[in-house]
Each structure stands twice: as C-alpha cells, then as structure tokens.
C-alpha cells in the first residue's frame, strides 16, 4: 500500500472516525441521529483525591500443588472522582483495576475466571462489522456469539496455548464457549525470570470494549535475588495502572457507538482515580508503571510545582517489564532521556528518590501526542500553541491530557534501607546470538479504508484468521523484520516469546540505529513507529502450538491487525523432551 499525505490522513480520519485526526477527543454517533459528533465530557478538578493503592490478592486455595485463584468478573458502580456521579464498570473481583495477582518463579499458579455474574447486555454497542462478533466469522463454530463473552490473557507469560486466553477461547455468562476454548482453569508455569505485567480481556472482536469497561489487572512473577532485596519494599513498592477514559455527564463511560480506529479518552486515571495525588515520604520509592490504555502512548516527566523551586529528582528506570535493562536509564532534564515513553501494554519499572525534596510537590506531565507520534498538540486549552507543520487555523483535536497525577512529599525525615538504584548490580538475562538465527521473516504493517466505511489495519495484507503464514520451530531463534508502512505507531506484541530489539531505521535506509535505552532488554511488546523498520531477535522456546502476534492498540487488534503463528515441534525438540522426561 502506498503512503498517505497528511491531508489524505485528515480526510481518511474524518471518514473513519479516527480520534485525533479531526477536532475531537473521540468520535462516535450522537445519541439519537447516528451522526458523528464531538464529545465533550464533564469538567473535573485535578488533585482533589488520593491515589488508591492496589492490594495483592491472596489465593483461594491450592490446586494440584499450585496456588489457586478463583476470580469473579462483576458489573459494579464506583466513584472515580468526587465530582463525578458513580460510574458503572466491569472488573475482576468487582474492582478496577483488578487486584494484583502475584506468582513466584518456579511455582505454577492456577487461575479460574467466573463471568456468570456479568449481565447479558454489553455496556457498549457491538459493531457487527468487526469480525469475531457473529457466527459466520467462525468456520468451526455453529453456535451463537453472545455480545457478552470473555477470555483472560496473561500478557507476556510463556504458557501452553490452551492456557493462553486467546481471542477465540471465550466463554459467555451462560456458558456458551468459543471454538478453541478447552479449559476453565488456566495454569501459569512461571518458569521465566521476574516480571511485571497485566492480565486482561482478549476476546475476539470486542477486546477494546471489554478492556475499556475495566477488565484489566496487574500480574507479577517474583523471585529472590540481591537486586530485588535492595529495591524499596512493602508500602514503598507502588503499582501505577495508567489509562485514559471519557465520561458522560451522568458519570457513565463514553465510548463511540460505532467502530473507530483510534479512541483517546479525555481524563487520565491512575489506579482507577481521575487525576489523583499521592503523598510520599522523603525517601526512595519503587514504581511499577503499566499502560493498559486502548491506544494512548504516554510520555511522562516530572515538573516541580513548589513555589520558588525548580529542581527535580530523576526517574531511574531499571526494567521494561521483563528482567532488567542492560543499564539503568536516567529520565529527566539531565538524564539519558527526557521522557518515560510507554506505548499501550508496555511497562516500566523505575525508582524516584524524594529524599532531598521534603515539602515539595511534583506533577507528572504527559508529552506524547495523540495519536502517537503524529497527533496534534495535546493541550487544547493552550490558545495559539502550534505543532510544527500543523495546518493553520485548526484547533487542537486531542484530549487535554498534559497532566497525569501529583506527588506531594511530606516534611518529616524518614529512614530508608534501600540502595541507590545506580549502585545495584542488576542481573541480565542471557540473550540469543542474532548471528545464529535459523530464518528471517518479514512483517509489514498496513492500513486502508474498506467498503464498510471502517479503517482496517493488517499484517502482511492478511486478516486475523486467514491461514497461518509463519511456522517457527520450537527451540530455535529467528530474525523478524517489522516494517511500518502505515501512518500510525503500532505496539507489536508476540504471545509466548520474548524478543530483543536489535535496531531500527527509516524504511529504505541501509543502516540500523541502536534501540532506545529502555528497549535494551528482553521484551514482549515494542512500539513500531510509522515509516520505520525494526529488527528483532525472537526466541521460540517453551511450548509448541498456535499463538497470535498482533498490534496492541486494541482498536487495531480487534479490526484485523492480528495473525496466528504455529510453533511446531521438530525431531530435535522431541528428542530433547524425551531426554528431559528420562
């Protein structure tokens, strides 16, 4: 597919209801006439409520020697802001985000999800133009496809295919199952190194709707090592689940009534609270940041809002979710990079040392445009502000999300037994040699307007459940070349595997540049920028079977930007398994 000009993108955006490509935070039908219109949510004050802290869920028992969690999906109402009427949500254990589920390396964990308490009618409109929503979309399924159905995926975990919670492994509240669902109890082996990630809904055709309704929570794999013991512990180990959402005046969630290729919310929520603050002591804190937004990339910095003060603590990132980075990355005006950039379903772990800032207030600001990276200026309240090459006379279309939350440092001095981050010797995972890969595969990301009026995104020009194209061999390493020939960035996620980013370059250029400092570790999701080519080394160990790879912009994932691969066993891997059993 050919490249689009900026003017063509604006025209396509108007036809496809791309939020950010026309003057709107998120475009959808009006309440009665079916027309596309702007949405303006209620005005809410910032920093008027404390940030909720997420608890680690205790197991409900044991199953075959593994901790066992029986989690109920529920519809419930809660207050997300003091001035907002209560919001109806869906949540694991009836909360948003869901509770932290913590596994331990080397110990399996069993998980069973019960969605029988959810209603029969979805919170949002089901657009049946999106495949996966009707019976004819499933060649091996001749039963109904209920509007409410769920499949839980543990993002970034190496698990057998049957436990992976894939898009067609769904179940409805009354027990109708998808064509590939074979188990109600998913077992996480937890054999991989330490990890901070999410569990979330992955249902074909409505993943964007189920996640937006609230079906997401944090998941840890913990292990004991010297580095972990030296980091801040207990109440100073803080999980931050950062998303964007839009609201109606009655407090209900706003989501367009028809498919949009990109939806950006108008409010920032941290741990389920709109624009909260957190009181911190003058000492080091460890933060685990998760971004399960539908399509928003965040570019985060700190700003000192204390009168007469301007100094800032650095955010020191030591992990991108899996294991540890090659080197600690300083984030701030004098650090290695200026912003902490996290695309949908990427994670970041970092430490902030507040010990020299007693009594001061810091605001977390957002500097990523929407849609990233070619959206308009992110702050529509700034009159006269312009982005380079912006069309004269246009207003800023993206939501006012230039601020996220506040940290308020208390006055009292406290002891801090943790170690300065730069002094910790973080162990790194041995990586495969890119020179020893067995094959090279190419994936091209594309977008186009189709006859039904929707913008569709595809991988290699193929739809989600077209025949399998890739069949990697178990226990081998491959090179994947990812080319983004579309106008949007795409966070590419591969199930089952971990991969390493070797480099990136402009399309058509000969030489690769080094990956960003925060990309220098094993990963499961990487943001592929438009007009760029990325080179990945992918390790296909652990389990054979069918697994998807897809864009983790949930609107793109739902509308064809997902493909299956089948990891196949070879004679060598079979012999290795037999030797291990002996």
C-alpha positions as CSV (number, residue, x, y, z in Angstrom):
1,X,0.0,0.0,0.0
2,X,1.2,3.5,-0.8
3,X,2.0,6.1,1.8
4,X,-0.6,8.8,2.6
5,X,0.0,12.5,2.7
6,X,-1.0,14.5,5.8
7,X,-4.1,15.9,4.0
8,X,-5.1,12.4,3.0
9,X,-4.8,11.3,6.6
10,X,-7.1,14.0,7.7
11,X,-9.6,13.0,5.1
12,X,-9.4,9.4,6.0
13,X,-9.7,10.2,9.6
14,X,-12.9,12.1,9.1
15,X,-14.4,9.2,7.2
16,X,-13.1,6.5,9.6
17,X,-13.8,8.5,12.8
18,X,-10.1,8.4,13.9
19,X,-9.9,10.3,17.2
20,X,-7.1,12.8,16.9
21,X,-7.2,13.1,13.1
22,X,-10.2,15.5,13.3
23,X,-11.1,18.1,16.0
24,X,-12.4,15.6,18.7
25,X,-11.1,13.6,21.6
26,X,-13.0,10.6,20.4
27,X,-15.6,10.4,17.7
28,X,-18.8,8.4,17.7
29,X,-22.5,8.6,16.9
30,X,-24.8,11.0,18.5
31,X,-27.3,9.7,21.0
32,X,-30.2,9.6,18.5
33,X,-29.5,10.6,14.9
34,X,-26.5,8.3,14.3
35,X,-24.3,11.2,13.2
36,X,-20.6,11.6,14.0
37,X,-20.1,14.3,16.5
38,X,-17.6,15.7,19.0
39,X,-17.8,14.5,22.6
40,X,-17.1,16.9,25.5
41,X,-17.1,15.3,28.9
42,X,-17.7,17.0,32.3
43,X,-15.1,19.4,33.7
44,X,-13.4,17.9,36.7
45,X,-10.8,19.4,39.1
46,X,-7.4,17.9,39.4
47,X,-5.6,16.7,42.5
48,X,-8.6,16.5,44.8
49,X,-8.5,12.8,45.7
50,X,-5.7,10.5,46.9
51,X,-4.5,7.7,44.6
52,X,-5.8,4.3,45.6
53,X,-3.3,1.6,46.4
54,X,-3.7,-1.8,44.8
55,X,-3.6,-4.9,47.0
56,X,-2.0,-8.3,46.3
57,X,-4.7,-10.9,46.0
58,X,-4.5,-13.9,48.4
59,X,-5.1,-17.3,46.7
60,X,-8.4,-19.0,47.4
61,X,-6.7,-22.4,47.9
62,X,-4.5,-24.9,46.2
63,X,-4.9,-27.0,43.1
64,X,-2.5,-29.8,42.3
65,X,0.1,-28.1,44.5
66,X,-0.3,-24.7,42.9
67,X,-1.8,-21.6,44.5
68,X,-5.4,-21.3,43.1
69,X,-7.2,-18.1,42.3
70,X,-11.0,-18.1,41.5
71,X,-11.7,-14.7,40.3
72,X,-15.2,-13.3,39.6
73,X,-16.0,-10.8,36.9
74,X,-18.6,-8.4,38.1
75,X,-20.5,-5.3,37.0
76,X,-20.4,-2.7,39.7
77,X,-20.6,1.0,40.3
78,X,-17.9,3.2,42.0
79,X,-16.8,6.8,42.3
80,X,-13.8,7.7,40.1
81,X,-13.8,11.4,41.1
82,X,-15.6,13.2,43.9
83,X,-17.5,15.5,41.5
84,X,-18.5,12.7,39.0
85,X,-21.6,10.6,39.6
86,X,-20.9,6.9,40.1
87,X,-19.6,5.0,37.1
88,X,-20.7,1.5,36.0
89,X,-17.7,-0.7,35.3
90,X,-16.8,-4.3,34.8
91,X,-13.9,-5.6,37.0
92,X,-12.1,-8.7,38.2
93,X,-13.4,-9.3,41.7
94,X,-15.6,-6.3,41.2
95,X,-12.8,-3.7,41.2
96,X,-11.0,-1.5,38.6
97,X,-8.2,-2.1,38.1
98,X,-8.3,-5.7,39.2
99,X,-6.2,-6.9,42.2
100,X,-2.5,-7.7,41.8
101,X,-2.0,-11.4,41.3
102,X,1.5,-12.4,42.3
103,X,3.2,-15.6,41.2
104,X,6.6,-16.8,42.2
105,X,9.2,-18.0,39.7
106,X,9.4,-21.8,39.6
107,X,5.9,-22.3,41.2
108,X,2.9,-22.7,38.9
109,X,-0.2,-20.7,39.6
110,X,-3.8,-21.7,38.7
111,X,-6.4,-19.2,37.7
112,X,-10.1,-19.7,37.1
113,X,-12.4,-16.9,35.9
114,X,-16.1,-16.9,36.6
115,X,-18.1,-14.4,34.5
116,X,-21.5,-15.7,35.3
117,X,-22.4,-12.6,37.2
118,X,-22.0,-10.3,34.2
119,X,-25.2,-9.1,32.5
120,X,-26.3,-10.5,29.1
121,X,-26.1,-7.0,27.6
122,X,-22.8,-5.2,27.0
123,X,-22.0,-1.8,28.4
124,X,-21.2,-0.6,24.9
125,X,-22.6,-1.0,21.4
126,X,-21.3,-4.1,19.5
127,X,-20.4,-3.1,15.9
128,X,-21.0,-6.3,13.9
129,X,-18.9,-5.0,11.0
130,X,-16.0,-6.2,13.2
131,X,-15.2,-9.8,12.6
132,X,-15.5,-12.2,15.5
133,X,-18.9,-10.8,16.6
134,X,-21.1,-13.1,14.5
135,X,-21.4,-16.9,14.0
136,X,-20.3,-16.7,10.3
137,X,-16.9,-15.4,11.4
138,X,-16.1,-18.8,13.0
139,X,-15.8,-21.7,10.5
140,X,-15.6,-24.2,13.3
141,X,-18.3,-22.7,15.5
142,X,-22.0,-23.0,14.6
143,X,-23.5,-21.7,17.8
144,X,-24.4,-18.2,19.0
145,X,-21.8,-15.5,19.6
146,X,-23.2,-13.7,22.7
147,X,-22.5,-9.9,23.0
148,X,-21.0,-10.6,26.5
149,X,-18.2,-13.1,26.4
150,X,-14.7,-13.1,27.9
151,X,-11.2,-14.6,27.6
152,X,-8.4,-13.8,30.0
153,X,-4.9,-13.4,28.7
154,X,-1.8,-13.1,30.9
155,X,0.3,-10.7,28.9
156,X,3.9,-11.7,28.3
157,X,3.8,-15.1,30.0
158,X,5.2,-18.2,28.5
159,X,2.3,-20.6,28.7
160,X,0.9,-23.6,26.8
161,X,-1.5,-22.5,24.0
162,X,-4.6,-23.9,25.8
163,X,-3.8,-21.7,28.9
164,X,-3.1,-18.5,26.8
165,X,-6.5,-16.9,26.9
166,X,-6.6,-16.3,23.2
167,X,-9.2,-14.4,21.2
168,X,-11.4,-17.4,20.3
169,X,-11.2,-19.1,23.7
170,X,-14.1,-17.1,25.2
171,X,-17.0,-18.0,27.4
172,X,-20.3,-16.2,27.9
173,X,-22.0,-15.7,31.3
174,X,-24.4,-18.5,30.4
175,X,-21.7,-20.9,29.4
176,X,-21.5,-20.6,25.6
177,X,-17.9,-21.2,24.6
178,X,-15.7,-20.2,21.7
179,X,-14.3,-22.7,19.2
180,X,-10.9,-23.1,20.8
181,X,-11.7,-23.0,24.5
182,X,-10.6,-26.3,26.1
183,X,-10.1,-25.4,29.8
184,X,-11.7,-23.3,32.5
185,X,-8.6,-23.4,34.7
186,X,-5.5,-21.7,33.2
187,X,-2.2,-22.7,34.7
188,X,0.8,-20.2,34.6
189,X,4.0,-22.2,34.8
190,X,6.0,-19.1,36.0
191,X,9.3,-20.6,34.9
192,X,10.5,-17.3,33.3
193,X,12.5,-14.6,35.1
194,X,10.8,-11.9,37.2
195,X,8.1,-9.9,35.5
196,X,5.7,-7.1,35.9
197,X,2.8,-7.3,33.5
198,X,-1.0,-7.4,33.2
199,X,-3.9,-9.9,32.9
200,X,-6.6,-8.6,30.7
201,X,-9.5,-9.5,28.4
202,X,-8.6,-10.7,24.9
203,X,-11.9,-11.6,23.3
204,X,-12.1,-11.5,19.6
205,X,-13.9,-8.5,18.1
206,X,-14.6,-6.8,21.5
207,X,-11.3,-6.7,23.3
208,X,-11.3,-2.9,23.0
209,X,-14.8,-2.8,24.7
210,X,-14.1,-5.3,27.5
211,X,-10.8,-3.7,28.5
212,X,-12.3,-0.2,28.3
213,X,-15.1,-1.4,30.6
214,X,-12.4,-2.3,33.2
215,X,-11.2,-5.8,32.7
216,X,-7.5,-5.4,33.4
217,X,-5.3,-6.0,36.4
218,X,-1.5,-6.3,37.3
219,X,0.4,-9.6,37.4
220,X,3.8,-10.2,38.9
221,X,6.3,-13.0,38.8
222,X,8.6,-12.5,41.8
223,X,11.9,-14.0,42.6
224,X,14.5,-13.6,45.3
225,X,17.8,-12.1,44.2
226,X,20.1,-9.4,45.5
227,X,18.8,-6.7,43.2
228,X,15.2,-7.2,44.3
229,X,16.2,-7.1,48.0
230,X,17.9,-3.8,47.6
231,X,15.0,-2.1,45.9
232,X,12.3,-0.3,48.0
233,X,9.9,-2.8,49.6
234,X,6.4,-3.1,51.1
235,X,4.5,0.2,51.0
236,X,7.3,1.8,49.1
237,X,6.8,-0.7,46.2
238,X,3.9,1.0,44.3
239,X,2.0,-0.2,41.2
240,X,0.6,2.5,38.9
241,X,-2.0,1.5,36.3
242,X,-2.3,4.4,34.0
243,X,-5.2,4.7,31.5
244,X,-7.3,7.3,29.7
245,X,-11.1,7.3,29.8
246,X,-14.0,9.6,28.6
247,X,-17.2,10.2,30.6
248,X,-20.7,11.4,30.1
249,X,-22.3,14.0,32.4
250,X,-24.1,11.2,34.3
251,X,-20.8,9.5,35.2
252,X,-21.1,6.7,32.7
253,X,-18.1,5.8,30.5
254,X,-18.3,7.3,27.0
255,X,-17.2,5.1,24.1
256,X,-18.3,5.7,20.5
257,X,-21.4,3.7,19.3
258,X,-19.6,2.6,16.1
259,X,-16.1,1.3,15.5
260,X,-13.3,3.9,15.5
261,X,-9.7,3.2,14.5
262,X,-8.4,5.1,17.5
263,X,-10.1,6.2,20.7
264,X,-8.5,8.7,23.1
265,X,-10.0,9.4,26.5
266,X,-10.3,12.9,28.0
267,X,-9.2,12.1,31.5
268,X,-6.1,10.4,33.0
269,X,-6.8,7.7,35.6
270,X,-4.3,6.2,37.9
271,X,-5.4,3.1,39.8
272,X,-9.0,3.9,38.9
273,X,-8.9,7.6,40.2
274,X,-9.2,10.6,37.9
275,X,-6.2,12.9,38.3
276,X,-5.2,11.8,41.8
277,X,-2.4,12.8,44.1
278,X,-0.1,10.6,46.2
279,X,1.6,11.6,49.4
280,X,5.2,10.2,49.6
281,X,7.8,10.4,52.2
282,X,11.2,12.0,51.5
283,X,12.9,8.7,50.6
284,X,13.2,6.3,47.6
285,X,10.1,4.7,46.1
286,X,9.8,1.9,43.6
287,X,7.1,2.3,40.9
288,X,5.8,-0.3,38.5
289,X,4.0,1.5,35.7
290,X,1.5,-0.3,33.5
291,X,-0.2,1.3,30.4
292,X,-3.3,-0.8,29.5
293,X,-4.8,2.1,27.6
294,X,-6.7,1.2,24.4
295,X,-4.4,3.2,22.2
296,X,-2.7,6.0,24.1
297,X,1.1,6.3,24.4
298,X,2.3,8.3,27.4
299,X,5.5,10.4,27.5
300,X,6.0,11.2,31.2
301,X,8.1,13.7,33.0
302,X,8.2,15.4,36.4
303,X,7.5,19.1,37.0
304,X,8.2,20.9,40.2
305,X,5.1,22.9,41.2
306,X,6.6,24.2,44.5
307,X,6.8,28.0,44.6
308,X,10.4,29.1,44.2
309,X,11.7,25.6,43.4
310,X,12.7,24.1,40.1
311,X,15.0,21.1,40.9
312,X,13.8,17.7,40.0
313,X,14.6,14.1,41.1
314,X,15.4,11.7,38.2
315,X,13.3,8.8,37.4
316,X,15.7,5.9,37.2
317,X,14.3,3.1,35.1
318,X,15.8,-0.4,35.6
319,X,13.2,-2.6,33.9
320,X,10.8,-2.6,30.9
321,X,8.7,-5.3,32.5
322,X,10.8,-8.4,31.8
323,X,14.0,-8.9,33.8
324,X,16.3,-5.8,34.0
325,X,17.6,-3.3,31.4
326,X,21.3,-3.5,30.4
327,X,21.9,-0.2,32.2
328,X,19.8,1.9,34.5
329,X,18.2,4.8,32.4
330,X,18.0,8.2,34.0
331,X,14.9,10.1,32.9
332,X,14.7,13.9,33.3
333,X,16.3,17.1,32.2
334,X,19.8,15.9,32.9
335,X,19.2,12.1,32.4
336,X,19.8,9.8,29.5
337,X,16.4,10.6,28.0
338,X,13.9,13.4,28.6
339,X,10.7,11.4,28.9
340,X,9.5,8.0,30.0
341,X,7.8,6.7,26.8
342,X,5.3,3.8,27.3
343,X,3.0,2.6,24.5
344,X,-0.1,0.5,25.1
345,X,0.6,-2.6,27.2
346,X,4.3,-1.7,27.6
347,X,5.5,-1.4,31.2
348,X,8.3,0.4,33.0
349,X,9.8,0.0,36.5
350,X,11.7,2.9,38.0
351,X,12.8,4.4,41.3
352,X,12.3,8.1,42.3
353,X,14.4,9.4,45.2
354,X,12.4,12.1,47.0
355,X,14.8,12.4,50.0
356,X,16.1,15.9,49.1
357,X,12.6,17.3,48.4
358,X,10.7,17.4,51.7
359,X,7.6,19.6,51.5
360,X,7.7,19.9,47.7
361,X,5.1,19.0,45.1
362,X,5.7,17.3,41.7
363,X,3.3,16.9,38.9
364,X,3.6,14.0,36.4
365,X,3.2,15.6,33.0
366,X,2.5,13.9,29.6
367,X,4.3,15.0,26.4
368,X,3.1,12.3,24.0
369,X,0.8,13.5,21.2
370,X,-2.3,11.5,20.3
371,X,-2.3,9.5,18.2
372,X,1.4,9.0,18.7
373,X,3.6,10.3,17.2
374,X,1.9,12.4,14.5
375,X,-1.1,13.7,16.5
376,X,-1.8,17.3,17.2
377,X,-0.7,19.4,20.2
378,X,-2.0,17.5,23.3
379,X,-3.2,20.6,25.2
380,X,-6.3,22.2,23.6
381,X,-6.5,24.7,26.4
382,X,-3.3,26.4,25.2
383,X,-4.5,29.1,22.8
384,X,-2.2,29.8,19.9
385,X,0.0,26.8,20.5
386,X,1.0,25.0,17.4
387,X,2.8,21.8,16.4
388,X,5.3,22.1,13.5
389,X,3.6,21.6,10.1
390,X,0.2,21.9,11.6
391,X,-2.5,23.2,9.3
392,X,-3.1,26.9,10.0
393,X,-6.4,27.7,11.6
394,X,-7.2,24.3,13.0
395,X,-7.9,23.8,16.7
396,X,-6.1,21.2,18.8
397,X,-8.1,17.9,18.4
398,X,-6.6,15.7,21.1
399,X,-7.7,15.5,24.7
400,X,-6.2,17.8,27.4
401,X,-4.0,15.2,28.9
402,X,-0.8,17.1,29.5
403,X,-1.0,16.2,33.3
404,X,-1.5,12.8,34.9
405,X,-1.1,12.9,38.7
406,X,0.8,14.6,41.6
407,X,3.4,13.5,44.2
408,X,3.3,15.5,47.4
409,X,6.4,15.0,49.6
410,X,5.8,15.1,53.3
411,X,8.0,17.2,55.7
412,X,9.2,14.6,58.2
413,X,12.6,12.8,57.7
414,X,12.5,9.0,57.5
415,X,15.0,6.2,57.3
416,X,15.5,4.4,54.0
417,X,17.2,1.0,54.0
418,X,17.0,0.6,50.2
419,X,20.1,1.0,48.0
420,X,20.6,3.9,45.4
421,X,19.5,2.4,42.1
422,X,22.8,3.2,40.3
423,X,24.6,1.1,42.9
424,X,22.6,-2.0,42.4
425,X,24.1,-4.8,40.2
426,X,21.0,-5.8,38.2
427,X,21.4,-9.3,36.7
428,X,20.5,-9.5,33.0
429,X,19.1,-12.5,31.1
430,X,21.4,-14.2,28.6
431,X,20.3,-13.3,25.1
432,X,20.4,-15.3,21.9
433,X,23.0,-14.6,19.3
434,X,21.4,-12.8,16.4
435,X,24.0,-14.3,14.1
436,X,22.7,-17.8,14.9
437,X,19.1,-17.3,13.9
438,X,17.7,-20.1,11.6
439,X,15.5,-17.9,9.4
440,X,14.4,-14.3,8.7
441,X,10.7,-13.3,8.5
442,X,9.2,-10.0,7.4
443,X,6.0,-8.4,8.7
444,X,4.6,-5.3,7.1
445,X,2.0,-3.1,8.9
446,X,-0.6,-1.6,6.7
447,X,-3.8,0.4,6.9
448,X,-6.7,1.2,4.4
449,X,-10.3,2.2,4.2
450,X,-12.6,-0.6,3.2
451,X,-16.1,-0.7,1.7
452,X,-18.0,-0.8,5.0
453,X,-16.5,2.6,5.9
454,X,-14.1,1.5,8.6
455,X,-10.3,1.9,8.7
456,X,-8.7,-1.6,8.8
457,X,-5.1,-2.4,9.9
458,X,-3.4,-5.6,8.7
459,X,-0.2,-7.5,8.9
460,X,1.2,-8.6,5.5
461,X,-2.1,-7.7,4.0
462,X,-3.8,-10.6,5.8
463,X,-6.8,-10.7,8.1
464,X,-6.9,-12.1,11.6
465,X,-7.8,-15.7,10.9
466,X,-6.6,-16.1,7.4
467,X,-4.5,-19.3,7.0
468,X,-1.3,-19.4,9.1
469,X,1.7,-17.9,7.4
470,X,4.5,-18.5,9.9
471,X,5.5,-21.8,11.4
472,X,8.6,-21.3,13.6
473,X,10.3,-24.4,15.0
474,X,10.4,-25.0,18.8
475,X,13.7,-24.3,20.4
476,X,15.0,-22.1,17.6
477,X,15.8,-18.4,17.2
478,X,14.6,-16.3,14.3
479,X,15.1,-12.7,13.0
480,X,11.9,-10.8,12.4
481,X,12.0,-7.6,10.3
482,X,9.0,-5.4,11.1
483,X,8.1,-2.6,8.6
484,X,5.5,0.0,9.4
485,X,4.1,1.3,6.1
486,X,1.1,3.0,7.9
487,X,0.6,6.4,9.4
488,X,0.3,5.3,13.0
489,X,2.6,3.8,15.5
490,X,1.8,0.2,16.5
491,X,2.8,-1.6,19.7
492,X,3.6,-5.1,18.3
493,X,3.0,-7.9,20.8
494,X,4.1,-11.5,20.3
495,X,2.5,-14.1,22.6
496,X,4.6,-16.9,24.1
497,X,8.0,-15.5,23.3
498,X,10.5,-12.9,24.5
499,X,12.4,-11.0,21.9
500,X,15.3,-8.5,21.7
501,X,15.3,-5.3,19.7
502,X,18.5,-5.2,17.6
503,X,17.9,-1.9,15.9
504,X,15.7,0.3,13.8
505,X,16.0,2.6,10.8
506,X,13.9,4.6,8.3
507,X,12.3,2.5,5.6
508,X,14.7,2.1,2.7
509,X,17.8,3.2,4.7
510,X,20.8,0.7,4.8
511,X,21.9,1.0,8.4
512,X,20.1,0.3,11.7
513,X,20.4,2.6,14.6
514,X,20.6,1.3,18.2
515,X,17.3,0.8,20.1
516,X,16.2,3.3,22.7
517,X,17.9,2.7,26.2
518,X,14.6,1.4,27.6
519,X,14.3,-1.2,24.8
520,X,17.6,-2.9,25.7
521,X,16.3,-6.0,27.4
522,X,14.0,-8.9,26.6
523,X,10.5,-7.6,25.7
524,X,7.1,-8.9,24.6
525,X,5.8,-5.6,23.1
526,X,7.6,-2.9,21.2
527,X,6.3,0.3,19.6
528,X,6.9,0.3,15.8
529,X,6.9,3.9,14.6
530,X,5.5,4.9,11.2
531,X,7.9,4.8,8.3
532,X,10.4,2.7,10.3
533,X,11.8,-0.8,10.1
534,X,12.7,-2.7,13.3
535,X,14.9,-5.8,13.6
536,X,14.0,-8.3,16.3
537,X,15.7,-11.5,17.6
538,X,12.9,-13.9,18.6
539,X,13.4,-16.9,20.9
540,X,10.9,-19.7,20.3
541,X,11.3,-21.8,23.4
542,X,9.0,-23.5,25.8
543,X,5.8,-24.6,24.1
544,X,4.5,-25.7,20.7
545,X,1.1,-24.7,19.4
546,X,-0.9,-21.8,17.8
547,X,-0.2,-18.4,19.3
548,X,-1.1,-14.9,17.9
549,X,1.0,-11.8,17.3
550,X,-0.8,-8.5,17.0
551,X,-0.9,-4.8,17.4
552,X,-1.7,-3.9,21.0
553,X,-3.7,-0.8,20.0
554,X,-7.0,-2.6,21.0
555,X,-9.0,-1.0,18.2
556,X,-6.4,-2.2,15.6
557,X,-6.2,-5.6,17.2
558,X,-10.0,-6.0,17.0
559,X,-10.1,-5.0,13.4
560,X,-7.8,-7.4,11.7
561,X,-4.3,-6.4,13.0
562,X,-3.7,-9.9,14.5
563,X,-2.3,-13.0,12.9
564,X,-1.7,-16.6,14.2
565,X,1.6,-18.4,14.1
566,X,2.1,-22.1,14.8
567,X,5.2,-23.1,16.8
568,X,6.0,-26.6,15.6
569,X,8.0,-29.4,17.2
570,X,10.9,-30.9,15.3
571,X,12.7,-34.2,15.8
572,X,15.4,-32.4,17.8
573,X,12.9,-30.8,20.2
574,X,11.0,-34.1,20.6
575,X,14.2,-36.0,21.5
576,X,15.1,-33.2,23.9
577,X,11.7,-33.6,25.6
578,X,12.1,-37.3,25.9
579,X,15.6,-36.9,27.4
580,X,14.2,-34.5,30.0
581,X,11.5,-37.0,31.0
582,X,14.0,-39.7,31.5
